[in-house]
Amino acid sequence: MSATRLARFNLAAAYTEFGTNTKFKFTTFGGSYDFGIAKVSGLYSINDYSPHKQDLYTIAVTAPVGVGSVWTSYTNASYKQGNAVKAVSGDSYQLAAGYVHNLSKRTALYTTVSYIDNKAGANFGVNGAGASANPAVVADGRSGGVDVGVRHSF
């Protein structure tokens, strides 16, 4: 184990509220623990725009592989409101995985695969491809995608 390791455990929280009569409130809690062989992280968020409320949670694992890293995640979105507005109703989950191959300290190749499954009237899509996208994701439909790219930090 390296003597330069500073932190294995991280926690974060945030809250924001805005609006005049009806307030939009966003609360999020996150944390991670680096086991050395892999880092496990979790995130829980609440979007509250009365009377609409959406709970989201994500669980992810990242592991080093040679000069790169492989990761996978599971996200669940749950909408809670008895008289649901169609545009914001429904539940869904997303499975995603990827690989990052570092070419240098500032340049990397990456690829990601993602799959979203909607329920209860939701129409979330990969890369924001919801009802207004072309092609649209139908209510209770599925969406998936693959990307490949190069990342360079300046």
CORMO-V869644 format. One record per pair of residues at least 12 apart in sequence whose C-alpha atoms are under 10 Angstrom apart, sorted by the first residue. I is the first residue (numbers start at 1). J is the second residue. Records with the same first field share a line. If there is no record, write none. Layout:
I=J  J
This chain:
1=36
2=36
7=33  34
8=32  33  34  35  36  39
9=31  32  33  34  35  39  40  41
10=30  31  32  33  34  41
11=29  30  31  32  33  41  42  43
12=28  29  30  31  32  43
13=27  28  29  30  31  43  44  45
14=26  27  28  29  30  45
15=27  28  29  45  46
16=28
17=48  49
19=49
22=49  50  51
23=48  49  50
24=47  48  49  50  52  53
25=46  47  48  49  50  53
26=45  46  47  48  49  53  54
27=44  45  46  47  48  55
28=43  44  45  46  47  55  56  57
29=42  43  44  45  46  57
30=42  43  44  45  57  58  59
31=43  44  59
32=59  60  61
33=61
34=61  62  63
35=63
36=63  64
37=62  63  64  65
38=61  62  63  64  65  69  70  71
39=60  61  62  63  64  71
40=59  60  61  62  63  71  72  73
41=58  59  60  61  62  73
42=57  58  59  60  61  73  74  75
43=56  57  58  59  60  75
44=56  57  58  59  75  76
45=57  58  77
46=77  78  79
47=79
48=80
50=81
51=80  81  82  83  84
52=79  80  81  82  83  84  85  88  89
53=78  79  80  81  88  89
54=77  78  79  80  81  88  89  90  91
55=76  77  78  79  80  91
56=75  76  77  78  79  91  92  93
57=74  75  76  77  78  93
58=73  74  75  76  77  93  94  95
59=72  73  74  75  76
60=72  73  74  75  95  96  97
61=73  74  97
62=97  98  99
63=99
64=99  100  101
65=99  100  101
66=101  102
67=100  101  102  103  104  108
68=99  100  101  102  103  108  109  110
69=98  99  100  101  102  110
70=97  98  99  100  101  110  111  112
71=96  97  98  99  100  112
72=95  96  97  98  99  112  113  114
73=94  95  96  97  98  114
74=93  94  95  96  97  114  115  116
75=92  93  94  95  96  116
76=91  92  93  94  95  116  117
77=90  91  92  93  94  118  122  124
78=90  91  92  93  119  120  122
79=91  92  120  122
84=121
86=121  122  123  139
87=121  122  123  130  131
88=121  122  123  124
89=119  120  121  122  123  139
90=118  119  120  121  122  123  124  139  140
91=117  118  119  120  121  122  123  124  140
92=116  117  118  119  120  121  122  123  124  125  140  141  142
93=115  116  117  118  119  124  142
94=114  115  116  117  118  124  125  126  142  143  144
95=113  114  115  116  117  144
96=112  113  114  115  116  144  145  146
97=111  112  113  114  115  146
98=110  111  112  113  114  146  147  148
99=111  112  113  148
100=112  148  149  150  151
101=150  151
102=150  151
103=150  151  152
104=152
105=152  153
106=151  152  153  154
107=150  151  152  153  154
108=149  150  151  152  153
109=148  149  150  151  152
110=147  148  149  150  151
111=146  147  148  149  150
112=145  146  147  148  149
113=126  144  145  146  147  148
114=126  127  143  144  145  146  147
115=142  143  144  145  146
116=141  142  143  144  145
117=140  141  142  143  144
118=137  138  139  140  141  142  143
119=139  140  141  142
120=139  140
121=138  139  140  141
122=137  138  139  140  141  142
123=136  137  138  139  140  141  142  143
124=136  137  138  139  140  141  142  143
125=137  138  141  142  143  144  145
126=142  143  144  145  146
127=143  144  145
129=143  144
130=143
